Amino acid sequence: MYELTISLRQGDRIPLYEQIYGYIRNEIREGRISSGEKLPSTRMLSRHLDVSRSTVELAYEQLLSEGYIESRPYRGYYAAQIEGLYQIHPVRKVGKADKKRNRAQYLYDFTPNGVDLNSFPYNTWRRLSRECLVDDRAELFRLGCPQGEAGLRSAISAYLHQARGVNCSPEQIVVGAGNDYLLMLLCAVLGTGHRVALENPTYKQAYRMFKNLSFDICTVDMDQKGMRVDVLDKTEADLAFVMPSHQYPLGTVMPIRRRMELLQWSVKKQDRYIIEDDYDSEFRYKGKPIPALQGYDAEGRVIYIGTFSKSIAPAIRMSYMVMPESVCEMYHRRCGFINSTVSKVDQMILQKFIEDGHYERHLNKMRALYRNRHDILLAELKEMGTDFSISGENAGVHLLLHFGSGRTEEEMIRLAAANGVRVYGLSEYYVDGASPSENAVILLGYANMDEKKIKEAVHLLKKAWYGNA
Amino acid sequence: MYELTISLRQGDRIPLYEQIYGYIRNEIREGRISSGEKLPSTRMLSRHLDVSRSTVELAYEQLLSEGYIESRPYRGYYAAQIEGLYQIHPVRKVGKADKKRNRAQYLYDFTPNGVDLNSFPYNTWRRLSRECLVDDRAELFRLGCPQGEAGLRSAISAYLHQARGVNCSPEQIVVGAGNDYLLMLLCAVLGTGHRVALENPTYKQAYRMFKNLSFDICTVDMDQKGMRVDVLDKTEADLAFVMPSHQYPLGTVMPIRRRMELLQWSVKKQDRYIIEDDYDSEFRYKGKPIPALQGYDAEGRVIYIGTFSKSIAPAIRMSYMVMPESVCEMYHRRCGFINSTVSKVDQMILQKFIEDGHYERHLNKMRALYRNRHDILLAELKEMGTDFSISGENAGVHLLLHFGSGRTEEEMIRLAAANGVRVYGLSEYYVDGASPSENAVILLGYANMDEKKIKEAVHLLKKAWYGNA
C-alpha cells in the first residue's frame, strides 16, 4: 500500500479536503502512485493526518468522481489506470484579436454605416427597462417563444403594415439578434443547394454571409432601376437578394415596373424566393416612404428582412424576418426548435417602445435630423465644386459623388485622408472581381456628422480635392 | 391626355398630395391610365383641383420615385409601362403557430429543463441595468465587438479558470445568444464536410441542430463512463460532442481515464475536435465541481461551450464558446465579420454581475437551494418504493429512476399523468432509432419544484405507481 506523506496547511485558503485531494491526484498523475496500487482507508488516513474522517471521505469522493481512484467493494480504494495522461499547462495566448491595425487618425469620418446616437432616447429606454424589470416577472426570464414574443411580433406586424405596406400576420414573423443571424437562420430554413443572386455592387456583409453559408452565389448587374431581371433570368439562381427601397451602396430606388418584373421572375419556377432587405427605408426625404416589395407579393415569394439597428441603435441587436406561408412551414418543420436569440426583457422594452408611440416619435425626430444634415451636406457640396454629380440622395443616410474628370478613387480617398477626412470608395462594394468605371465614385455618409462637422469636413475636402479653401 | 376627375376630401386624415398620388396610382394600376399616356402638368392639375402646385408636385414625385410615372425632359409626365401588375391583397394568415396542442393539465411537472426563477436576483439585475443605462453612454449603443465585449470576455475567462479549470484567454472566447446560436456559428466556423459523433442517448436539441446544419451524424454507445472511445475510434467522425461533467440525460460523469482516451482520440488525426458542452456543471452536490475536459487539453483539441441559461435564467440568452487557437484562426478568417448576437447593455449587466461577485453569490444560493430539493427528493423516493435504483444524482438538477420489475416507461408516465404528475421517459432522448432496455427509466427534474411540491408530487407518484398513498 502506498504511504502518503502530505504536509497539510491548517487555516489555509484551500480547504483541507482539497489539499488531500490535490496531493493524491498529483501523485497519481505523475506516476508516484501507480495504477492498481491500494490507497489507505479513510479511517487510517484520517488518523495518520489527524483530520476528521469526513474530510478524507470528501477528498476520496472527489478523486472517485473524477476517476483518479476506484472503489472495490469490501476491499477499499485503488489508484485507477491512467495512461498517457496529459499534463495541464496554460494554453498559449492567442494574440490575433490584440493586434489592432495602426489606423490613420481622422478628424472627420463620412462613414455610410453611421447612426446618430446622441439622439438615442436614453430616458425613455431606461424608464421602459425599469418598468419591465419588476419583481413579479419571473415569466420574463423563462424561455420564450422561438419566433420571439407574440406581443412584439404583433407590434412589428402593425408597424410594418402601416409604415411599409407589408402584409403579414404576427405568425409570419421571426425576431432575431441582427440581420447576420437572420440570414444564418434563413439558410437553415431553406436548406442547402440554393444559388443566390446579388446585385453588384452590394452590401458586403450579406455577400460574405451567403458565401460563408455555402450558398452558390452569382452577381447580377444593375442599371438605374436596380437589379436587371433580364440578366437574372439567365442565371441559375433561385434566390434573389435585393434592397428595392434604397439599394446599398448605390441608393437606387427600384421603380414599380422593375419590382413587378422581379415578382414575375419569382413565380416562373417553383421554390424561387426574393429576399428583400429593407434596411433603412425609414429615412426618405421626398414624399412618403416607398412601400416594400413584400406588399405587392400576392404569391408568397418575398422574404422580408428589416432591422432596428439603423432606426434605433446598432447595439440593441434586434431584427425581424417576415416569411411567406411556404417558408413559415419550412421554418416550423426544420427550425422551429431553435431558441430565440433575443432576451425577453429586450423584446418587451422594444414592444412598449413601439406600442406607446415612442418609436414613431423617434423616427420622426431622426428623419428631421438626418434631413437637415442631408440638406446642409448638399448645399455645402454645391459650393465645393462642379466636376461631380450626386446620386442616391433621396433616401437613407449617405449619398454618392460621381467624378467625371478622370480622377481616380484612390487619389480622392488619399487626398481626403491627408486632410484628416475619411471618405469611402464605391469600388469596395463590388464583388466577384467586378469594378466600377475608372472615374472616382465617393460615398459620403452623414448620420454621424452634425451640421458644424459637415461644414468643416466639406471645407477640408475642398482644400484636399481642389487645392483651395 | 388623360383627364383626371379626383374628388379630394379637404381636411381628411390623408393629406391632399397622398389622395392625388393614390388616385393616379390606382388609375395606372387598373389600366384606366394606359402606359405612355400623358398626364396633366403640375400647373394644370393644381388649377383643375384647386390645390397648391407644390401639393401636386409632391404627388408626382412620389409616383415618379415608385416608378408609376416617368418624366420626359421638356415634355412632361407619362404613365410608365407596367405589365402584369400584381394586385395587393392581404396575405392569408398562417395559423400554424396559433394551434396550441391541447395539453393535459398537470399539477406537478418534474421537467428536467427547469430553472428556479423565484430566486432570480431581480433587484440586483434591475440596479445593474439602471447603472448601465446612464445618459452619456452612447458607446453602449454603438456596434460592438463581434466576439462580445472585451470586459465581459475577461470576466468569463477569469470565472472559467477559477470555477471550471478552463485555461483560456479572453481572445479565445465568443459570446453568443444561446447554445443553439453558438452551434450554428461553430458550424459556419468549421465549414462543411464534418461528421459529428454524439452520445446516445443525448441532448436532443444539439442532435437536431447538427442534423439541421447538414452535419453527418453518427451515434456512439455509452457505458457507465460515458462515450465509448473504442466505438468512436471505429467511426469516421472527426468531431465528438460530449458532456463529460454531467451527461444529459444520463447524468454520467466521465472519469479521468475516459477523458484522457478521448483526448488521445482527438490527436490521432489532424483536425479532430471535441465539443464539450458544460451546460450545468455549476451544480454539484458532492465535493467540488469536476474540472472541465478543456483544462486537460494541451493540444488545442477541445471547443468548450457554456451557458448562463441554467445558472442565471434561460431568457437572458447568453452563452459562450472557448475556441482553441486553430479554431480561433478559422473563426477570424471565416466568421470574424459576423456581428455579435447579444446587446451591449446585456453584456455590460452580466459583466458587472460577475465582477461584483453577484454571480458567485447567486450560484452559491442556487446550489444550496437545489441541494436541498435534491436531498428531499431522494429521501421521499426512498419512502416511495424499492423496485428501482437511482442514478445521476450527484450533480445537475435531475435524476433517473431505473425500474427493474418489467414495468414499461409508457405505463409509468401514463399512471403519473393520470394523477396529475408529469414525468419524463429516457427513451425520448435516444436518437437513430436506438432504444433503451425495456424496463422503465424515468427522469425527474427538481429545479422547478419547492420542498412542499416535491413531497406532494412524490406522494401522488406513490399512489400512481404503487396504488397506495
Interface residues (C-beta under 8 A of the other chain):
Chain A: Y17 E18 Y21 L58 A59 E61 Q62 S65 E66 G67 Y68 A80 Q81 I82 E83 G84 L85 Y86 Q87 I88 H89 P90 V91 R92 K93 V94 G95 K96 A97 D98 V115 L117 N118 F120 Y122 N123 W125 R126 S129 R130 L133 V134 D135 R137 A138 L140 F141 R142 L143 G144 Q147 G165 N167 C168 S169 E171 Q172 A177 G178 D180 Y181 M184 L185 A188 G191 T192 Q205 R208 M209 N212 L213 S214 K225 V253 M254 P255 I256 R257 R258 R259 M260 L263 Q264 K286 G287 K288 I290 P291 G295 Y296 D297 A298 E299 G300 S309 A313 P314 A315 I316 R317 M318 P324 E325 C328 E329 H332 R334 C335 F337 I338 N339 S340 T341 V342 S343 K344 V345 D346 N394
Chain B: Y17 E18 Y21 L58 E61 Q62 S65 E66 G67 Y68 A80 Q81 I82 E83 G84 L85 Y86 Q87 I88 H89 P90 V91 R92 K93 V94 G95 K96 A97 D98 V115 L117 N118 F120 Y122 N123 W125 R126 S129 R130 L133 V134 D135 R137 A138 L140 F141 R142 L143 G144 Q147 G165 N167 C168 S169 E171 Q172 A177 G178 D180 Y181 M184 L185 A188 G191 T192 Q205 R208 M209 N212 L213 S214 K225 V253 M254 P255 I256 R257 R258 R259 M260 L263 Q264 K286 G287 K288 I290 P291 G295 Y296 D297 A298 E299 G300 S309 A313 P314 A315 I316 R317 M318 P324 E325 C328 E329 H332 R334 C335 F337 I338 N339 S340 T341 V342 S343 K344 V345 D346 N394
